[in-house]
Amino acid sequence: MEYRALSKFNIQTSLLGYGCMRFPTRSDGEIDEEKAERLLDRAIAAGVNYIDTAYPYHGGKSEPFVGKVLKKQDRSKLFLATKLPCWEVHSVEDAERIFQRQLERLQTDYIDFYLLHALSRDRWQEMRRLGIVEFCESLQKAGKIRYFGFSFHDEYSAFEEILTARDWDFCQIQFNYMDTEDQAGLKGYTLACDRGIPVVVMEPVKGGALANLSDDITARLRAARPSASTASWAMRFVGTLPGVKVILSGMTTSEQLEDNLHTFSDFEPLYAQESALIAQIAEIMKQRVHNGCTGCRYCMPCPAGVDIPRNFQIWNRFGVYGNRAGAASEWAGVPEAAKAAQCVKCGKCEAACPQKLEIRRDLAALQAELDSLRA
């Protein structure tokens, strides 16, 4: 297993971390505890020592399950991460109540890595106003949390504001070879490194999108490394960055786990020619976006009930990744009343669109293309 040193704290974390938001589930939606426990046990036995959960994962069931499984492990050899759900915090009393419940769920008296969950600029400012940062600092002084950080979902300027506001122990960002300019992005990673702040990465495979690529892209990757999975390329891209100390993967199946263990047990950073190949592939896929919808929702509400941004999101994702099964599943999940076919071509959306998209034309095109995936 590849390990990365957090020299400031004199610890080493496994580069592969287990993300506990995508455990296998039963038909009723509950965690399949037997399967999930086998996965966690196997990962830990193989050297994974960073276990990441959160208060809301699996409808609140992830923390209690993780606590039960880790109870039989040597806790001193593991790093447990969980997160304060900032959207549920309206006072220090709320934060204290939730934290105490997390300790009970996890059957522990301390958390190694504690994060303010999913910070945006507005949420960060609210946490500061309420005194939640000081509350977490008091937990750290009391030894109830060891390292204090945050996870992030917003634009780069907000990340810069948050990262530079105090001396964080670590930060967690979304990063992969398709998202280098989104959210914190490569600029955010660089800023964290410049400030000596360790980086934990989530969504390295972009929710699975980079594990299921179109046939032509997959063929290019296999030509370069015949036995390597498409997911392993995404993992190696992120792991090539030395400031990344943990890469989280929500492993649902034993196949996913074993593939990741293979990648990280004898880890190889991308070679120069491989980095160039990934850059070329990312550019090719970005050019396959059908239109420039940014999801700003200026076009909404649609008088006919069409969820225009959602329609375009599915269509554009299919154009980029070519995942027919995934797109068909997403399209089936859109209510008929919200699909493009309901468009009455009034043109109100186009008048409001900052990108000046030909929305009526594109809605007709996407309805035909996505409907064809059922065939």
C-alpha positions as CSV (number, residue, x, y, z in Angstrom):
1,M,0.0,0.0,0.0
2,E,1.2,3.5,-0.9
3,Y,1.5,5.8,2.1
4,R,1.9,9.6,2.2
5,A,3.6,11.4,5.1
6,L,1.9,14.3,6.8
7,S,5.2,15.5,8.3
8,K,3.6,18.3,10.3
9,F,1.8,15.6,12.4
10,N,4.4,12.8,12.1
11,I,1.8,10.4,10.7
12,Q,1.4,8.5,7.4
13,T,-2.0,7.9,5.7
14,S,-2.7,5.4,3.1
15,L,-3.0,7.1,-0.3
16,L,-6.2,5.1,-0.9
17,G,-8.9,6.1,1.6
18,Y,-12.2,4.2,2.0
19,G,-15.2,6.6,1.4
20,C,-18.2,5.3,3.3
21,M,-21.0,6.8,1.3
22,R,-21.5,4.1,-1.3
23,F,-21.6,0.9,0.6
24,P,-23.5,-2.0,-1.1
25,T,-27.2,-1.9,-0.2
26,R,-30.1,-4.3,0.0
27,S,-33.3,-4.1,-2.0
28,D,-34.8,-1.9,0.8
29,G,-32.0,0.7,0.4
30,E,-30.4,-0.2,3.8
31,I,-26.7,-1.0,4.0
32,D,-25.9,-4.7,3.2
33,E,-23.9,-5.0,6.3
34,E,-22.5,-8.4,5.6
35,K,-21.1,-7.4,2.2
36,A,-20.0,-4.0,3.4
37,E,-18.2,-5.4,6.4
38,R,-16.2,-7.8,4.2
39,L,-15.2,-4.9,2.0
40,L,-14.0,-2.8,4.9
41,D,-12.2,-5.7,6.5
42,R,-10.4,-6.5,3.3
43,A,-9.4,-2.9,2.7
44,I,-8.0,-2.5,6.2
45,A,-6.2,-5.9,6.0
46,A,-4.6,-4.6,2.7
47,G,-3.3,-1.5,4.5
48,V,-6.0,1.1,4.0
49,N,-5.9,3.2,7.2
50,Y,-8.0,6.2,6.4
51,I,-11.8,5.6,6.8
52,D,-14.0,8.6,5.8
53,T,-17.7,8.8,6.7
54,A,-20.1,11.6,7.5
55,Y,-23.3,12.3,9.5
56,P,-25.8,12.1,6.6
57,Y,-24.2,9.2,4.6
58,H,-26.7,6.3,4.0
59,G,-29.4,8.3,5.6
60,G,-27.5,8.5,8.9
61,K,-26.6,4.8,9.0
62,S,-23.0,5.0,7.8
63,E,-21.5,6.3,11.0
64,P,-23.1,3.6,13.3
65,F,-22.1,0.8,10.8
66,V,-18.5,2.1,10.6
67,G,-18.3,2.4,14.3
68,K,-19.4,-1.2,14.7
69,V,-16.9,-2.5,12.2
70,L,-14.0,-0.5,13.5
71,K,-14.7,-1.6,17.1
72,K,-13.0,-5.0,16.3
73,Q,-10.0,-3.3,14.7
74,D,-6.9,-1.8,16.3
75,R,-8.1,1.8,16.5
76,S,-4.6,3.2,17.1
77,K,-3.6,2.0,13.6
78,L,-6.5,3.7,11.8
79,F,-7.5,7.3,11.0
80,L,-11.2,7.9,11.3
81,A,-12.7,11.0,9.5
82,T,-16.2,12.3,9.8
83,K,-17.9,15.7,9.2
84,L,-20.1,18.2,10.9
85,P,-23.2,18.8,8.8
86,C,-23.1,22.6,8.7
87,W,-26.5,22.9,7.1
88,E,-28.0,21.5,10.3
89,V,-26.0,23.8,12.6
90,H,-27.7,27.0,13.8
91,S,-25.9,27.4,17.1
92,V,-22.9,26.1,19.1
93,E,-25.4,23.9,21.0
94,D,-26.5,22.2,17.7
95,A,-22.8,21.5,16.9
96,E,-22.2,20.1,20.4
97,R,-25.3,17.9,20.2
98,I,-24.4,16.5,16.8
99,F,-20.7,15.9,17.7
100,Q,-21.7,14.0,20.9
101,R,-24.1,11.9,18.8
102,Q,-21.3,11.2,16.3
103,L,-19.0,9.9,19.1
104,E,-21.8,7.6,20.2
105,R,-22.6,6.4,16.7
106,L,-18.9,5.7,16.0
107,Q,-18.4,4.1,19.4
108,T,-15.3,6.2,20.1
109,D,-14.1,9.0,22.3
110,Y,-12.2,10.9,19.6
111,I,-12.2,11.6,15.9
112,D,-8.9,11.8,14.0
113,F,-9.9,14.0,11.0
114,Y,-12.9,16.3,11.7
115,L,-14.3,18.4,8.8
116,L,-16.8,21.2,8.4
117,H,-18.9,19.5,5.7
118,A,-19.3,20.9,2.2
119,L,-18.3,24.5,2.8
120,S,-19.4,27.2,0.4
121,R,-18.7,30.9,0.9
122,D,-22.1,31.5,2.5
123,R,-21.9,28.5,4.7
124,W,-18.4,29.3,5.9
125,Q,-19.4,32.8,6.8
126,E,-22.3,31.4,8.8
127,M,-20.1,29.0,10.7
128,R,-17.8,31.9,11.6
129,R,-20.7,34.0,12.7
130,L,-22.0,31.3,15.0
131,G,-18.6,30.5,16.6
132,I,-18.5,27.0,15.2
133,V,-14.8,27.3,14.3
134,E,-13.9,28.2,17.9
135,F,-16.1,25.3,19.1
136,C,-14.1,22.9,16.9
137,E,-10.9,24.4,18.1
138,S,-12.0,23.7,21.7
139,L,-12.7,20.1,20.7
140,Q,-9.2,19.8,19.4
141,K,-7.6,21.3,22.5
142,A,-9.6,18.8,24.6
143,G,-8.3,15.9,22.4
144,K,-11.7,15.0,21.1
145,I,-10.6,15.7,17.5
146,R,-7.0,15.5,16.3
147,Y,-7.0,17.3,13.0
148,F,-9.4,20.0,12.0
149,G,-10.3,20.7,8.3
150,F,-13.1,21.2,5.8
151,S,-14.5,19.8,2.6
152,F,-15.4,22.2,-0.1
153,H,-18.0,22.8,-2.9
154,D,-18.0,26.3,-4.4
155,E,-15.9,28.4,-6.7
156,Y,-12.1,29.0,-6.4
157,S,-12.4,32.5,-4.9
158,A,-14.5,31.1,-2.0
159,F,-11.9,28.3,-1.5
160,E,-9.1,30.9,-1.3
161,E,-11.1,32.9,1.2
162,I,-11.7,29.9,3.4
163,L,-8.2,28.4,3.1
164,T,-6.4,31.6,4.0
165,A,-8.7,32.5,6.9
166,R,-6.9,30.3,9.4
167,D,-4.2,27.6,9.8
168,W,-6.1,24.5,8.7
169,D,-4.7,21.0,9.4
170,F,-6.0,19.7,6.0
171,C,-8.6,20.3,3.4
172,Q,-10.7,18.1,1.2
173,I,-11.5,19.0,-2.4
174,Q,-13.2,17.5,-5.5
175,F,-10.5,16.8,-8.1
176,N,-10.0,14.7,-11.2
177,Y,-8.6,15.1,-14.7
178,M,-11.9,16.5,-15.9
179,D,-12.3,19.0,-13.1
180,T,-9.0,20.7,-13.0
181,E,-10.6,24.1,-13.5
182,D,-13.8,23.5,-11.5
183,Q,-14.4,24.4,-7.9
184,A,-11.1,24.6,-6.0
185,G,-9.4,22.9,-9.0
186,L,-5.7,22.9,-9.7
187,K,-5.3,26.5,-8.4
188,G,-6.8,25.4,-5.1
189,Y,-4.5,22.4,-4.9
190,T,-1.5,24.6,-5.6
191,L,-2.6,27.2,-3.0
192,A,-3.0,24.5,-0.4
193,C,0.5,23.1,-1.1
194,D,2.0,26.6,-1.0
195,R,0.5,27.0,2.5
196,G,1.7,23.6,3.6
197,I,-1.9,22.2,4.0
198,P,-2.3,18.5,3.2
199,V,-5.0,17.7,0.5
200,V,-7.6,14.9,0.6
201,V,-9.3,14.3,-2.7
202,M,-12.9,13.2,-3.3
203,E,-14.5,12.2,-6.6
204,P,-11.2,11.2,-8.3
205,V,-13.3,9.1,-10.7
206,K,-16.0,11.8,-11.0
207,G,-18.8,9.6,-9.5
208,G,-17.8,6.7,-11.6
209,A,-17.9,8.6,-14.9
210,L,-14.1,8.1,-15.5
211,A,-14.4,4.4,-14.9
212,N,-16.9,4.0,-17.8
213,L,-15.7,5.8,-20.9
214,S,-16.6,5.6,-24.6
215,D,-15.1,2.8,-26.6
216,D,-12.7,5.0,-28.5
217,I,-11.3,6.6,-25.4
218,T,-11.1,3.3,-23.6
219,A,-9.2,1.9,-26.6
220,R,-6.6,4.6,-26.4
221,L,-6.0,3.9,-22.7
222,R,-5.7,0.2,-23.3
223,A,-3.2,0.7,-26.0
224,A,-1.0,2.5,-23.6
225,R,-1.6,0.0,-20.7
226,P,-3.4,-3.1,-21.8
227,S,-4.1,-4.5,-18.4
228,A,-5.0,-1.3,-16.6
229,S,-8.6,-0.3,-15.8
230,T,-9.9,3.1,-16.9
231,A,-10.5,3.9,-13.2
232,S,-6.8,3.3,-12.4
233,W,-5.8,6.1,-14.8
234,A,-8.0,8.5,-13.0
235,M,-6.6,7.4,-9.6
236,R,-3.0,7.6,-10.8
237,F,-3.6,11.1,-12.2
238,V,-4.6,12.4,-8.8
239,G,-2.0,10.4,-7.0
240,T,0.8,11.8,-9.1
241,L,0.3,15.1,-7.2
242,P,2.6,14.9,-4.1
243,G,0.5,17.3,-2.0
244,V,-2.4,14.8,-2.2
245,K,-2.2,12.7,0.9
246,V,-5.5,10.7,0.6
247,I,-7.6,9.8,-2.4
248,L,-11.1,8.7,-1.3
249,S,-13.0,6.0,-3.2
250,G,-16.5,4.9,-2.4
251,M,-16.0,1.2,-3.2
252,T,-19.3,-0.6,-3.6
253,T,-18.1,-3.9,-5.0
254,S,-15.2,-6.3,-4.4
255,E,-14.2,-5.7,-8.0
256,Q,-13.8,-2.0,-7.4
257,L,-11.9,-2.6,-4.2
258,E,-9.5,-5.1,-5.7
259,D,-8.8,-2.9,-8.7
260,N,-8.0,0.0,-6.4
261,L,-5.8,-2.2,-4.2
262,H,-3.9,-3.3,-7.2
263,T,-3.4,0.4,-8.3
264,F,-2.2,1.6,-4.9
265,S,-0.3,-1.5,-3.6
266,D,2.4,-0.9,-6.2
267,F,1.7,2.7,-7.1
268,E,3.2,4.3,-10.1
269,P,2.8,8.0,-10.8
270,L,1.9,8.9,-14.4
271,Y,4.9,9.1,-16.7
272,A,5.3,12.2,-18.8
273,Q,3.8,10.6,-21.9
274,E,0.9,9.2,-19.9
275,S,0.2,12.7,-18.5
276,A,0.2,14.0,-22.0
277,L,-2.2,11.3,-23.1
278,I,-4.6,12.1,-20.2
279,A,-4.5,15.8,-21.1
280,Q,-5.4,14.9,-24.7
281,I,-8.2,12.7,-23.6
282,A,-9.6,15.3,-21.3
283,E,-9.6,17.9,-24.1
284,I,-11.3,15.5,-26.5
285,M,-14.1,14.7,-24.0
286,K,-14.6,18.3,-23.1
287,Q,-15.2,19.1,-26.8
288,R,-18.0,16.5,-26.9
289,V,-20.2,18.7,-24.7
290,H,-23.4,19.2,-26.8
291,N,-24.0,22.8,-25.6
292,G,-22.7,25.3,-23.1
293,C,-25.4,25.0,-20.4
294,T,-23.8,26.0,-17.1
295,G,-26.8,25.1,-15.0
296,C,-27.3,28.7,-13.9
297,R,-31.2,28.2,-14.1
298,Y,-31.9,31.7,-15.5
299,C,-34.2,29.8,-17.9
300,M,-36.3,28.5,-15.1
301,P,-39.1,28.1,-14.3
302,C,-40.2,26.8,-17.7
303,P,-43.9,27.6,-18.3
304,A,-44.4,24.1,-19.7
305,G,-42.7,22.5,-16.7
306,V,-39.5,21.3,-18.5
307,D,-36.5,21.0,-16.2
308,I,-34.2,22.5,-18.8
309,P,-30.9,22.3,-16.9
310,R,-31.5,18.7,-15.8
311,N,-32.3,17.7,-19.4
312,F,-29.1,19.4,-20.7
313,Q,-27.0,17.9,-17.8
314,I,-27.9,14.4,-18.8
315,W,-27.4,15.1,-22.5
316,N,-24.1,16.8,-22.1
317,R,-22.8,14.1,-19.7
318,F,-23.7,11.4,-22.3
319,G,-21.9,13.4,-25.0
320,V,-18.7,13.6,-23.0
321,Y,-18.5,10.1,-21.5
322,G,-20.6,8.1,-24.0
323,N,-22.0,5.9,-21.2
324,R,-25.2,4.6,-22.8
325,A,-26.4,2.6,-19.8
326,G,-25.7,5.4,-17.3
327,A,-27.5,8.0,-19.5
328,A,-30.4,5.8,-20.1
329,S,-30.8,5.3,-16.4
330,E,-30.6,9.0,-15.7
331,W,-33.1,9.7,-18.4
332,A,-35.5,7.2,-17.1
333,G,-35.4,8.9,-13.8
334,V,-36.7,12.2,-15.2
335,P,-40.5,12.6,-14.8
336,E,-42.2,12.7,-18.2
337,A,-43.7,16.1,-17.2
338,A,-40.1,17.5,-16.9
339,K,-38.7,16.1,-20.1
340,A,-37.8,18.1,-23.2
341,A,-40.9,16.8,-25.1
342,Q,-43.1,19.1,-23.1
343,C,-41.5,22.2,-24.6
344,V,-44.1,24.4,-26.3
345,K,-41.4,26.5,-28.0
346,C,-42.5,29.8,-26.4
347,G,-38.9,31.0,-26.4
348,K,-39.0,32.5,-22.9
349,C,-35.9,30.4,-21.9
350,E,-33.8,31.7,-24.8
351,A,-34.6,35.3,-24.0
352,A,-33.3,34.7,-20.5
353,C,-30.3,32.5,-21.3
354,P,-26.9,34.3,-20.6
355,Q,-25.2,31.8,-22.9
356,K,-27.6,32.6,-25.8
357,L,-28.2,28.9,-26.4
358,E,-30.7,27.7,-29.0
359,I,-32.6,25.9,-26.2
360,R,-35.7,25.0,-28.2
361,R,-33.6,23.3,-31.0
362,D,-31.4,21.5,-28.4
363,L,-34.4,20.3,-26.4
364,A,-35.8,18.6,-29.5
365,A,-32.4,17.1,-30.3
366,L,-31.8,15.7,-26.8
367,Q,-35.3,14.2,-26.5
368,A,-34.7,12.2,-29.7
369,E,-31.2,11.1,-28.7
370,L,-31.9,10.1,-25.2
371,D,-35.1,8.3,-26.1
372,S,-33.1,6.3,-28.6
373,L,-31.0,4.8,-25.7
374,R,-33.9,2.7,-24.7
375,A,-33.8,0.7,-28.0
